[in-house]
Each structure stands twice: as C-alpha cells, then as structure tokens.
C-alpha cells in the first residue's frame, strides 16, 4: 500500500527521461486499453473533489467527487470532442449513504476505440460489484498524449482553481494499465491475487502490460513498476507548483 498525503502527489511520466521506459504509456489511453485502480480516500470532507489517478487538463481518470449536501460519486471521468465541442461524461457509483465514500473501492475501466465504448465495474473492498455498465460516446477522446498520470491530484499547476486541483490524501493498493481490451475484470482480479506478493519480478505474465504497481517495492521517492518497462511512479518534486 502507498499512502499519498494531501498536496504530496506522485507522478507517472508520459515518457521517462533518458529513454528509460521500454513501453511508454503516453498514447496508450487514446486506443484500446484496460485500466484498474484499488484505493481509499482518507477524509470525510464534503464539497470537494479528490483525484486518485488522473490525467490533467480536462481531467481523465479515477476520482471521487462530493457535494456540500453530502452526495458523493466514485468513478472515472473522461472528455470527448464532438464536432469541435468538448463534452464531459463519467462512469460512477453514486454513494447512497453520506460520508461512506472514504471506504476502499476497486474500479475497472476498459476502452474500445473501434466501438467508441467504455465498459466499467466498480466494487467494494470485498469485490462485490456495486455498479457496472457500458458507456458509448461520439466524436473522439480528448488527446492526453503529452500529459502525466497524477496520483493524488488532478492538476498541480499554480493558477488552477483549488477545486479543480483534486488534491487528496489517499491509500493506493493496486494500479495497472494494459494496452488492449482482451481481459475481463475477473481476469484482473485473478492477476492481482496471483501477483500480490511480487516485488521486483512479475510471477504472472500479462500481454501488453504497460505499468503495474502492487506497492510492495518502494522507497521514499519511487514505486517499482512490476511490468518491467521502468514506468515507475515517483514523488512529484515540482514543489513550486504544489501551491
């Protein structure tokens, strides 16, 4: 498990410096992909948004949103472009009881470029499915090719409205990205279980695995990428921007 304190986000670069990555993740989410995240938000605050794993700009990724009246949503946001217009949509679980959004959740999202369709599952910590479905979109997805994967925030740059930064104190338990749509959510659960004790070497192969973290191997600044592609998650040290 990795705890990310509020205003202390981690980052996965779209392309590692010095060409270290052997499978750069920057364009993967423009095509077919499968992504999952197991997490917990460590606060009961309401009226705020909390980023779990998000790409900045017009945010895309896993997050928790709350309103001042106690309503909350757990899920995945994305933006598309339809006839030159930006369009937002999301796949979420609407939390029924106030202040229960800070429990552990598992979110699975799969994208088909040909069908222009997302498939999603959101479960509780015992992997009981809370909501599932499919979501079609028109046009094309926003281009996130040059953006990072932010863990614990949506956007950290100065000048952004505070609500849009999505800073969060979170626990991350599992996170992965695959550049295909071939695996079911049951396959991913089995993969997580079989690799739960892996540290530096992956014991279970998976096709087109781009990055994968079970957070067993880490130091003060970096989390080991079990995919073997060196897409490590690192503590964001751009301190001047975390304001």
C-alpha positions, 0 to 999 in steps of 0.5 A: 500500500502507498499512502499519498498525503494531501498536496504530496502527489506522485507522478507517472511520466508520459515518457521517462527521461533518458529513454528509460521506459521500454513501453511508454504509456503516453498514447496508450489511453487514446486506443484500446486499453484496460485500466484498474485502480484499488484505493481509499480516500482518507477524509470525510470532507464534503464539497470537494473533489479528490483525484486518485489517478488522473490525467490533467487538463480536462481531467481523465481518470479515477476520482471521487467527487462530493457535494456540500449536501453530502452526495458523493460519486466514485468513478472515472471521468473522461472528455470527448470532442464532438464536432469541435465541442468538448463534452464531459461524461463519467462512469460512477457509483453514486454513494447512497449513504453520506460520508461512506465514500472514504471506504476502499473501492476497486474500479475497472475501466476498459476502452474500445476505440473501434466501438467508441465504448467504455465498459466499467465495474466498480466494487467494494473492498470485498469485490462485490460489484456495486455498479457496472455498465457500458458507456458509448460516446461520439466524436473522439477522446480528448488527446492526453498524449503529452500529459502525466498520470497524477496520483493524488491530484488532478492538476498541480499547476499554480493558477488552477482553481483549488477545486479543480486541483483534486488534491487528496490524501489517499491509500493506493493498493493496486494500479495497472494499465494494459494496452488492449481490451482482451481481459475481463475484470475477473481476469484482473482480479485473478492477476492481482491475487496471483501477483500480490506478493511480487516485488521486483519480478512479475510471477504472472505474465500479462500481454501488453502490460504497460505499468503495474504497481502492487506497492510492495517495492518502494522507497521514499521517492519511487514505486517499482513498476512490476511490468518491467518497462521502468514506468515507475511512479515517483514523488512529484518534486515540482514543489513550486507548483504544489501551491 
